[in-house]
């Protein structure tokens, strides 16, 4: 929680909407190759996905990197 930029990321995540989630799903649904390559790391840099959602995914990766 004290990581530099964490509060900014949380604010961006809170601003995400269900419409952005649906748009991200629709942007990838049924497109050959996208589903196969839509692992969480790839999604964090996918510009079709809203910045707020990419930020949320990045935070999940950071928060769980040492959890097995």
C-alpha positions as CSV (number, residue, x, y, z in Angstrom):
1,X,0.0,0.0,0.0
2,X,3.0,2.3,0.4
3,X,4.4,1.5,-3.0
4,X,4.9,4.6,-5.2
5,X,1.9,5.1,-7.4
6,X,-0.3,2.6,-5.5
7,X,-2.9,5.3,-4.5
8,X,-3.1,6.6,-8.0
9,X,-3.7,3.1,-9.3
10,X,-6.4,2.5,-6.8
11,X,-8.1,5.7,-7.8
12,X,-8.0,4.6,-11.4
13,X,-9.4,1.1,-10.6
14,X,-12.3,2.6,-8.6
15,X,-13.2,4.7,-11.6
16,X,-13.6,1.6,-13.9
17,X,-17.1,0.8,-15.0
18,X,-19.0,-2.4,-15.9
19,X,-19.3,-1.0,-19.5
20,X,-15.5,-1.0,-19.8
21,X,-15.5,-4.7,-18.6
22,X,-18.1,-5.6,-21.2
23,X,-16.2,-3.7,-24.0
24,X,-13.0,-5.5,-23.1
25,X,-14.8,-8.9,-23.3
26,X,-16.4,-8.0,-26.6
27,X,-13.1,-6.7,-28.0
28,X,-11.6,-10.2,-27.4
29,X,-14.5,-12.5,-27.8
30,X,-14.4,-14.8,-30.8
31,X,-11.2,-13.5,-32.3
32,X,-8.9,-16.3,-33.1
33,X,-5.6,-15.8,-31.3
34,X,-6.8,-13.1,-28.9
35,X,-8.2,-15.6,-26.4
36,X,-5.1,-17.8,-26.7
37,X,-2.9,-14.8,-26.0
38,X,-5.1,-13.0,-23.5
39,X,-3.2,-14.0,-20.4
40,X,-3.1,-11.4,-17.7
41,X,0.3,-10.0,-18.6
42,X,-0.8,-9.6,-22.3
43,X,-4.0,-7.9,-21.3
44,X,-2.1,-5.3,-19.2
45,X,-0.6,-3.9,-22.4
46,X,-3.6,-4.4,-24.7
47,X,-4.8,-0.9,-25.8
48,X,-8.2,-2.3,-26.6
49,X,-8.8,-2.6,-22.8
50,X,-9.6,0.5,-20.8
51,X,-6.7,1.9,-18.8
52,X,-8.6,1.4,-15.6
53,X,-8.9,-2.3,-16.2
54,X,-5.3,-2.7,-17.3
55,X,-4.3,-1.0,-14.1
56,X,-6.4,-3.4,-12.1
57,X,-4.9,-6.4,-13.8
58,X,-1.4,-5.0,-13.3
59,X,-2.1,-4.6,-9.6
60,X,-3.3,-8.3,-9.3
61,X,0.0,-9.4,-10.9
62,X,2.0,-7.2,-8.5
63,X,0.0,-8.3,-5.5
64,X,0.2,-12.0,-6.3
65,X,3.7,-12.4,-7.8
66,X,5.0,-14.2,-4.7
67,X,1.9,-16.2,-3.9
68,X,2.0,-19.9,-4.9
